[in-house]
Amino acid sequence: MDNNRNLFIYKIWSPIYDWFFNSGAFLTARRSLFKDIPFKEGDSVLFVGIGTGADLEQIAYNKLPSRQSTTRKLC
């Protein structure tokens, strides 16, 4: 597999992909899905997925715990 070719294809395709899948019906569906999730203060979210990360913009971060309160020492 030629990495330079893949980088070229990604550079050309990614803006089109982002525009198409982050607008119109796709954006409407994404917003609809996340608005109905009853996030409560103190909830934690583990989001497992692949893609552009556009779904992350729909999570109500203001209701989730701060980063400091969820950090745990690994020892």
PyMOL commands that set and color helices and strands:
alter all, ss='L'
color gray80, all
select helices_A, chain A and resi 3-21+24-35+54-58+61-63+67-70
alter helices_A, ss='H'
color red, helices_A
deselect
rebuild
show_as cartoon
